């Protein structure tokens, strides 16, 4: 199956892009690495072009919000797939909520275009270099980013319901 | 007086027409808008607006116990909701570290392949409708109803099925279910062959679909195509083979691929996949292993009702499950299944709480629908309509 292992990928990145990996772990068989937000494009270009890895398929891109991680509140999670090796890799990059800016990868993967718009729409993460960064699923007039943890699911002014027993 | 008639003519020809296709256009089969810039009959540019039926599933999923996410997945690609349900169950089982008995896998495969047939039938027969051939649609829709009858016999629901549980199936296949599947396997191929002979070598249909809405394999991969749309370009990527789940590796089936990535190839790939799905169902039914139809996951698999009424332990589990009190491990999971129109992925982040910390659906058509403007640029409006229906864009999945 896979001609390359997770350890080899990490080694390749560490030799060619030193300091790019902040942390690495393996979760349910999938290698997960955390990288600085300013290295995203660099790393993706490297992984795309590397003759042994060829991570040329962006499977998924989504945002995540950890309110308790100071200065790293908002994150972008990428899942990329090397079809020749049939190996997936998860990459995370975190940005501060006060200035959530990250490089867009839409010039490498066209599929990132709408997924980055969706992430911007729901988390307010600004993708620099994106050709058309505007809301996609929500209305343009919306003033908040609904998937951030501080936004409640329902109108919190309702008094007829006590939701504290259920969910978060 | 200067003669600038020629200039005027050139300027006039650059006056493009703007045409609103949708949001509720009968030919788009779903609520999404395309603002087309037209030069006469030719599409110069198109801008898409999506999100008309956005229901914030990802936000809802962060506030609901895990078993209550299954009905949300029903409403993604509602043409093949069992695949979505099972994909979610398998994601949860992966997180919990549960191995289900072989029988569950085979039962799931049968239901998922039936769902794939139903999904492809809708898509392909609607391509026929959009090219003016309504007859085929009426033939196969009767058999799609029979698939729904099978779902109904298994779980009681037809469209939004909520089929199965985390840990197995809610009940074993009854004699009626087996009989209905056998009926389907016996009767459907004849009707399907009629459908094939109506369209596959039909001169009008071929003229309308060959070469329309094409995309190359490189572009398709760059745009994140998966499923039949990617395979129509010649890339043999199928999650069932690349990352087998639910014992798909036990079955003998082919992955049909196309060559040109045009509407006709997409249609033909689905046609062939229907035949392959029939093969898989036959094999699964013949080799259906004996044994239990659920795994031992008392914190997620609801106990039988008789036990709940007569047995203290079962009652406690029932209560805990319904109140969403079960503990789950901390972890991050990406699990994907081959949905009706592509790779349907679930990215689940669990912090050990009773609901997902983050759940993201990788919806295949949200990703590949981006390529539509590029695919139809320079083609006529009528070709664009056919190309769109051949992409199998489902509004429920598009907008989540």
Interface residues (C-beta under 8 A of the other chain):
Chain A: X27 X28 X30 X32 X56 X57 X58 X59 X60 X62 X64 X65 X77 X79 X83 X86 X88 X90 X109 X110 X111 X113 X114 X115 X118 X122 X136 X137 X138 X139 X146 X147 X151 X153 X166 X167 X168
Chain B: X50 X51 X54 X56 X58 X59 X60 X62 X63 X64 X65 X94 X95 X219 X221 X222 X223 X224 X235 X237 X242 X243 X324 X331 X332 X333 X334 X336 X343 X345 X347 X349 X353 X354 X355 X358 X360 X362 X366 X367 X368 X369 X370 X371 X399 X400
